[in-house]
Structure formats: structure tokens, C-alpha cells
Amino acid sequence: MFTIGDFARHGRVSVRVLRHDDALGLLRPAHVDPVDGCRFYEAAPLIRLNRVLALKNLGFPLQQAQEILDEAVDPEQLRGMLRLRQAEPEAAMAAAAARLVRVETRLRSIASEGHMSTDDVVV
């Protein structure tokens, strides 16, 4: 068994994260000392912790990560959830690309005119 600190180091998370995950029911310790409240973990939950971190890295909130890991989500729902995760950065990339085009247009305009036109600047 690992102390919470050792388990946190092996999982590359903070003790605070483990306490939070415990409070949510996402990752429970194997044993909590009734006298001092120290949490102890077995090695097997490291796999679940890594999966939680992977889902979090994909943008899933912890509640959805828990539903996915507890298999409360069927494969079709999971595909839909992943498509939503995919759509968010795609939209952000499209907005950034449009902004880049506007900046490049402005730079070309300044290069050809020698200054920035104030006619189309919104104040």
C-alpha cells in the first residue's frame, strides 16, 4: 500500500488532486486510517488515475470522466462526446485562422500604403 503522498508521486499528481478525486468518488483510497485520516492506496488504481488524466487531457470534466470509466456511457454516447471535444478545438482553430487572415491583410495594407488606414478601424 502507498501513502497518499507516494501514490501522488507515482501518479504525477498532487495530494490535493487525490483528495478532490476522493471527495467526488472518482478515485477512492483502499484504506483511511480512522485515527488520523491518512489515506492509503493500492497500486491498481494508478491505471484508473492515468485514464482520468487522459480523459481530462481530452477536455472531459471529471464528472464525465467518471461516467465513462464507470461504463455509464455507451459507445455511441462516447463517440458523440468525443465529437464534441473534437469540434471545440476545430472551431477555435477556424477562428484563429480567420484572425490570422485579418492580421495578414492589415500587414499587406500597411506595407503597400506605408501606414494603417484609419477609415476601417472601429473605435
C-alpha positions in Angstrom: 0.0 0.0 0.0 1.1 3.5 -0.7 0.6 6.6 1.4 -1.3 9.4 -0.4 2.0 11.2 -0.9 3.7 8.2 -2.5 0.6 7.4 -4.7 0.5 11.1 -5.8 4.2 10.9 -6.8 3.7 7.7 -8.8 0.6 9.2 -10.5 2.3 12.5 -11.0 -0.5 14.5 -9.4 -0.8 16.5 -6.2 -2.1 15.2 -2.9 -4.8 17.9 -3.3 -5.9 16.3 -6.6 -6.2 12.9 -4.9 -8.3 14.3 -2.1 -10.5 16.1 -4.6 -11.0 12.9 -6.6 -11.8 11.0 -3.4 -14.4 13.6 -2.5 -16.0 13.2 -5.9 -15.9 9.4 -5.6 -13.7 9.2 -8.7 -10.7 7.6 -7.1 -11.2 6.1 -3.6 -8.3 5.1 -1.3 -8.1 1.4 -0.3 -8.0 2.4 3.4 -8.4 5.5 5.5 -6.9 5.4 9.0 -9.8 6.1 11.4 -7.4 7.8 13.9 -5.6 10.3 11.8 -7.5 10.2 8.5 -4.4 9.2 6.4 -5.3 7.7 3.1 -3.6 4.6 1.7 -3.8 3.4 -1.9 -3.1 0.1 -3.7 -1.2 0.1 -6.9 -4.1 -1.0 -9.2 -5.9 2.4 -9.0 -2.9 4.0 -10.8 -4.4 2.7 -14.0 -7.7 4.4 -13.3 -5.8 7.6 -12.3 -4.0 7.5 -15.7 -7.3 7.1 -17.5 -8.8 10.0 -15.6 -5.8 12.2 -16.5 -6.1 11.1 -20.2 -9.8 12.0 -20.3 -9.1 15.3 -18.6 -6.4 16.0 -21.2 -9.0 15.4 -23.9 -11.1 18.1 -22.2 -13.6 16.0 -20.3 -14.9 17.3 -17.0 -14.2 15.0 -14.0 -17.9 14.0 -13.8 -18.0 12.9 -17.4 -14.7 11.1 -16.9 -16.2 9.2 -14.0 -19.3 8.2 -16.1 -17.0 7.0 -18.9 -14.8 5.0 -16.6 -17.8 3.5 -14.7 -19.2 2.5 -18.1 -22.3 4.6 -17.5 -21.8 5.8 -21.1 -22.5 3.5 -24.1 -20.1 3.5 -27.1 -22.3 5.7 -29.2 -22.6 8.3 -26.4 -18.8 8.2 -26.0 -18.4 8.8 -29.8 -20.7 11.8 -29.5 -18.9 13.2 -26.5 -15.6 12.8 -28.4 -17.0 14.5 -31.5 -18.0 17.5 -29.2 -14.4 17.5 -27.8 -13.2 17.5 -31.4 -15.5 20.3 -32.5 -14.3 22.7 -29.8 -10.6 23.0 -30.9 -11.7 22.9 -34.6 -13.9 26.0 -34.0 -11.1 27.7 -32.1 -8.6 26.9 -34.9 -11.1 28.3 -37.5 -11.5 31.5 -35.5 -7.7 31.8 -35.1 -7.2 31.2 -38.9 -9.7 33.9 -39.7 -8.0 36.3 -37.3 -4.6 35.4 -38.9 -6.0 36.3 -42.3 -7.2 39.7 -41.0 -3.8 40.4 -39.5 -2.0 39.4 -42.7 -4.4 41.6 -44.7 -3.7 44.5 -42.4 0.1 43.9 -42.7 -0.1 43.9 -46.5 -2.2 47.1 -46.4 0.4 48.8 -44.2 3.2 47.6 -46.5 1.6 48.9 -49.6 0.3 52.2 -48.2 3.0 52.9 -45.7 0.6 53.3 -42.8 -2.6 51.8 -41.4 -5.8 53.2 -42.8 -8.0 54.7 -40.1 -11.1 54.5 -42.3 -11.9 51.0 -41.4 -10.8 51.0 -37.7 -13.7 50.6 -35.3 -13.3 52.7 -32.1 
